[in-house]
Amino acid sequence: MSDDWNDYADGWDGNSDVRTYAARAFAALDAYAGITGGGWQDKRVLDFGCGTGLLSDKLAPHVRDVAAVDTSDRMIAVLQEKALPNVQALHLDILDSSGQGAGEGLSGFDLICASSVCGFLPDYKSAVAALAGRLNSGGLFVQWDWLAPEEGGSGLTEQQVRDALRDADLGSIRVEHAFTMEAGGQAMPVLMGSGVRAAE
Ligand SMILES: C[S@@+](CC[C@H](N)C(=O)[O-])C[C@H]1O[C@@H](n2cnc3c(N)ncnc32)[C@H](O)[C@@H]1O
């Protein structure tokens, strides 16, 4: 398996497992936060590690706008070709704090989603803290990742997620089994972790 996400961009949307994952993640989010209920029409969303925008595409009709960011230029190119009206597709590293201006102005979000991204990051904990700082007061951070039975495996443990959300000063923390994917006859559980930025 390549470790360059660019290599997966062209075939990403053709992969039914990837589409199913996005659909189940959105359904879990909708069940929790009522995205399709009409109350999110004026809300701003950041889709972190958006890939080709499968989740952005589902969120966009129900919110004001979606900033979709990814470090893979090929993933972003596929999303840009979709020309979704209220989705801004951005090739940048929003976690880069080296002063290169990455992600300037990308703050004040009511919802930040990270679908199958956090488990691949070299410093997951710092990433959650940085992203949480881009939420409005009362804003919601949500992630989905493969559930790892123990630290060091692929994916994240429930405890790792709980600790990262707590250390990012998020409240109303929930970490739960969201859905299960099947791959090669194997059941692969996916967890959903969420937390809310406290009012100031
Ligand atoms: C498994 S894919 C998930 C894509 C998409 N969220 C989906 O569910 O279809 C992981 C994505 O995270 C992106 N990614 C990895 N590290 C990133 C970072 N530091 N900032 C933004 N995106 C990142 C990759 O380029 C890739 O597109």
The ligand as an SDF file (V2000), in Angstrom:
LIG
                    3D

 27 29  0  0  0  0  0  0  0  0999 V2000
   -8.3890    7.8230    4.3870 C   0  0  0  0  0  0  0  0  0  0  0  0
   -8.3640    9.3460    3.5260 S   0  0  0  0  0  0  0  0  0  0  0  0
   -9.9630    9.9730    3.9630 C   0  0  0  0  0  0  0  0  0  0  0  0
  -10.4760   10.9750    2.9860 C   0  0  0  0  0  0  0  0  0  0  0  0
  -11.8940   11.4790    3.2560 C   0  0  0  0  0  0  0  0  0  0  0  0
  -12.0070   12.0900    4.5630 N   0  0  0  0  0  0  0  0  0  0  0  0
  -12.8950   10.3710    3.0750 C   0  0  0  0  0  0  0  0  0  0  0  0
  -13.4370    9.9040    4.1010 O   0  0  0  0  0  0  0  0  0  0  0  0
  -13.1420    9.9640    1.9410 O   0  0  0  0  0  0  0  0  0  0  0  0
   -7.2590   10.3370    4.4930 C   0  0  0  0  0  0  0  0  0  0  0  0
   -7.0860   11.7450    3.9330 C   0  0  0  0  0  0  0  0  0  0  0  0
   -6.4130   12.5460    4.9100 O   0  0  0  0  0  0  0  0  0  0  0  0
   -5.5380   13.4090    4.2260 C   0  0  0  0  0  0  0  0  0  0  0  0
   -4.5270   13.9130    5.1640 N   0  0  0  0  0  0  0  0  0  0  0  0
   -3.5350   13.2360    5.7670 C   0  0  0  0  0  0  0  0  0  0  0  0
   -2.8200   14.0610    6.5640 N   0  0  0  0  0  0  0  0  0  0  0  0
   -3.3970   15.2850    6.4600 C   0  0  0  0  0  0  0  0  0  0  0  0
   -3.1420   16.5680    7.0420 C   0  0  0  0  0  0  0  0  0  0  0  0
   -2.1310   16.7760    7.8850 N   0  0  0  0  0  0  0  0  0  0  0  0
   -3.9450   17.6060    6.7200 N   0  0  0  0  0  0  0  0  0  0  0  0
   -4.9790   17.4260    5.8540 C   0  0  0  0  0  0  0  0  0  0  0  0
   -5.2640   16.2430    5.2620 N   0  0  0  0  0  0  0  0  0  0  0  0
   -4.4860   15.1850    5.5710 C   0  0  0  0  0  0  0  0  0  0  0  0
   -4.9800   12.5540    3.1010 C   0  0  0  0  0  0  0  0  0  0  0  0
   -4.3840   13.3240    2.0780 O   0  0  0  0  0  0  0  0  0  0  0  0
   -6.2260   11.8050    2.6630 C   0  0  0  0  0  0  0  0  0  0  0  0
   -6.9210   12.4850    1.6500 O   0  0  0  0  0  0  0  0  0  0  0  0
  1  2  1  0
  2  3  1  0
  2 10  1  0
  3  4  1  0
  4  5  1  0
  5  6  1  0
  5  7  1  0
  7  8  2  0
  7  9  1  0
 10 11  1  0
 11 12  1  0
 11 26  1  0
 12 13  1  0
 13 14  1  0
 13 24  1  0
 14 15  1  0
 14 23  1  0
 15 16  2  0
 16 17  1  0
 17 18  1  0
 17 23  2  0
 18 19  1  0
 18 20  2  0
 20 21  1  0
 21 22  2  0
 22 23  1  0
 24 25  1  0
 24 26  1  0
 26 27  1  0
M  CHG  2   2   1   9  -1
M  END
$$$$
